[in-house]
Amino acid sequence: ENHGLTDWLRWEEDERAKHKYLPLCPDFLSGSGPNGGATDSFASDTARMAISQLEAKQITTDLKDLVKYARGLSATEQKVRVIGFCWGSAQTFRYATHDDSLAVAFYGWPSETSAMPRINCPICGFYGQNDQRKLTPRLEPCKRR
């Protein structure tokens, strides 16, 4: 999410946990905040500005490490899904070019459309049909491979 690991995202993952999922939520701003803090150490909208400055390569590396960790847990049976909201969806698309885990995107779109052909996993995208914002590039339904 483009505001970091917010209370809303924590609530979302608590809801998944109620249905026997094991959510692992990385705070990509961990250690980047004031006094080495995380998302909750930023004032107002500054977390959004800070998250936009993160390096894509480091985010992908962090996700690879998290997925590797998750696959090693007996509770996951190695079934791991990467889910992103808004900014996080762009990270989900990028990660999908490196791994075959199911990717789930809520509202975001790939920032690197040229990398899309390298995606070899299912992507489940949730987009509001009547939303007023302009999504570019427009995503078309994928054909099964």
C-alpha positions as CSV (number, residue, x, y, z in Angstrom):
1,E,0.0,0.0,0.0
2,N,1.4,3.4,-0.8
3,H,1.1,4.6,2.8
4,G,3.2,1.7,4.2
5,L,2.0,-0.9,6.7
6,T,-1.1,0.9,8.0
7,D,-3.6,-0.1,10.6
8,W,-6.1,-0.7,7.7
9,L,-3.6,-3.3,6.2
10,R,-3.2,-4.9,9.6
11,W,-7.0,-5.2,9.9
12,E,-7.1,-6.7,6.4
13,E,-4.6,-9.4,7.3
14,D,-6.4,-10.0,10.7
15,E,-9.5,-10.8,8.6
16,R,-7.5,-13.3,6.5
17,A,-6.1,-14.9,9.7
18,K,-9.7,-15.5,10.9
19,H,-10.1,-17.7,7.8
20,K,-7.0,-19.8,8.6
21,Y,-4.6,-18.0,6.4
22,L,-1.1,-17.0,7.7
23,P,-0.5,-13.4,6.7
24,L,3.0,-12.1,6.7
25,C,3.1,-8.3,6.2
26,P,6.4,-6.7,5.5
27,D,6.9,-3.1,6.5
28,F,9.2,-1.9,3.7
29,L,9.8,1.3,5.7
30,S,11.1,-0.6,8.7
31,G,14.3,1.2,9.7
32,S,13.7,4.1,7.3
33,G,11.6,6.2,9.6
34,P,12.6,8.9,12.1
35,N,15.0,7.4,14.7
36,G,15.1,4.2,12.7
37,G,11.4,3.6,13.0
38,A,8.9,2.0,10.6
39,T,5.7,3.2,8.9
40,D,4.1,4.3,12.2
41,S,7.0,6.6,13.0
42,F,6.3,8.8,10.0
43,A,4.1,11.9,10.5
44,S,1.0,12.4,8.4
45,D,1.5,11.7,4.7
46,T,5.3,11.5,4.8
47,A,5.3,7.7,4.8
48,R,3.8,7.9,1.3
49,M,6.6,10.1,0.1
50,A,9.2,7.8,1.8
51,I,7.8,4.7,0.2
52,S,8.0,6.2,-3.3
53,Q,11.8,6.6,-2.7
54,L,12.4,2.9,-2.0
55,E,14.5,1.0,-4.5
56,A,12.6,-1.6,-6.6
57,K,15.5,-4.1,-6.4
58,Q,15.5,-4.0,-2.6
59,I,11.7,-4.5,-2.4
60,T,12.0,-7.5,-4.7
61,T,14.8,-8.9,-2.7
62,D,12.9,-8.4,0.6
63,L,9.8,-10.2,-1.0
64,K,12.0,-13.1,-2.2
65,D,13.3,-13.5,1.4
66,L,9.9,-13.3,2.9
67,V,8.4,-15.9,0.4
68,K,11.4,-18.2,1.1
69,Y,10.8,-17.8,4.8
70,A,7.0,-18.4,4.4
71,R,7.6,-21.5,2.3
72,G,9.8,-22.9,5.1
73,L,6.9,-22.7,7.6
74,S,5.0,-26.0,8.1
75,A,1.8,-24.0,8.4
76,T,2.0,-22.8,4.7
77,E,2.5,-26.2,3.0
78,Q,4.7,-24.1,0.7
79,K,1.5,-22.5,-0.7
80,V,2.3,-18.7,-0.8
81,R,0.5,-15.9,-2.4
82,V,1.8,-12.4,-2.8
83,I,-0.9,-9.7,-2.4
84,G,-0.5,-6.0,-3.0
85,F,-2.8,-2.9,-2.7
86,C,-2.2,0.1,-4.9
87,W,1.6,0.7,-4.8
88,G,1.9,-2.8,-3.4
89,S,0.3,-4.2,-6.6
90,A,3.1,-2.8,-8.7
91,Q,5.5,-4.6,-6.4
92,T,3.4,-7.7,-6.7
93,F,3.6,-7.6,-10.5
94,R,7.3,-7.0,-10.3
95,Y,7.8,-9.9,-7.9
96,A,5.7,-12.2,-10.3
97,T,8.4,-11.8,-12.9
98,H,10.8,-13.6,-10.5
99,D,8.6,-16.3,-8.9
100,D,5.6,-18.6,-9.8
101,S,3.5,-17.8,-6.7
102,L,0.0,-16.6,-7.3
103,A,-0.1,-12.8,-7.4
104,V,-3.1,-10.8,-6.3
105,A,-3.4,-7.2,-7.2
106,F,-5.9,-4.7,-5.8
107,Y,-6.0,-1.6,-7.9
108,G,-2.4,-1.3,-8.8
109,W,-0.8,-2.0,-12.1
110,P,2.7,-3.0,-13.3
111,S,5.2,-0.2,-13.4
112,E,7.3,-2.1,-15.8
113,T,4.9,-3.3,-18.6
114,S,7.8,-4.6,-20.7
115,A,8.5,-7.2,-18.0
116,M,4.9,-8.6,-18.2
117,P,5.8,-11.4,-20.6
118,R,8.1,-12.8,-18.0
119,I,5.2,-13.5,-15.7
120,N,4.5,-17.3,-15.5
121,C,2.0,-17.4,-12.7
122,P,-1.7,-16.6,-12.4
123,I,-2.5,-13.1,-11.5
124,C,-5.8,-12.2,-9.9
125,G,-6.6,-8.5,-10.3
126,F,-9.4,-6.6,-8.6
127,Y,-10.4,-3.3,-10.2
128,G,-13.5,-1.2,-9.9
129,Q,-15.3,-1.1,-13.3
130,N,-16.7,2.3,-12.7
131,D,-13.7,4.0,-11.0
132,Q,-13.0,7.5,-12.3
133,R,-9.2,7.3,-12.2
134,K,-7.3,6.5,-15.4
135,L,-5.4,3.2,-15.4
136,T,-2.5,3.3,-17.8
137,P,-1.6,1.0,-19.2
138,R,-5.0,-0.6,-19.4
139,L,-4.8,-4.3,-18.4
140,E,-6.5,-6.8,-20.6
141,P,-7.7,-10.2,-19.5
142,C,-4.9,-12.7,-19.7
143,K,-5.2,-15.9,-21.7
144,R,-4.3,-19.1,-19.9
145,R,-1.0,-20.5,-20.9
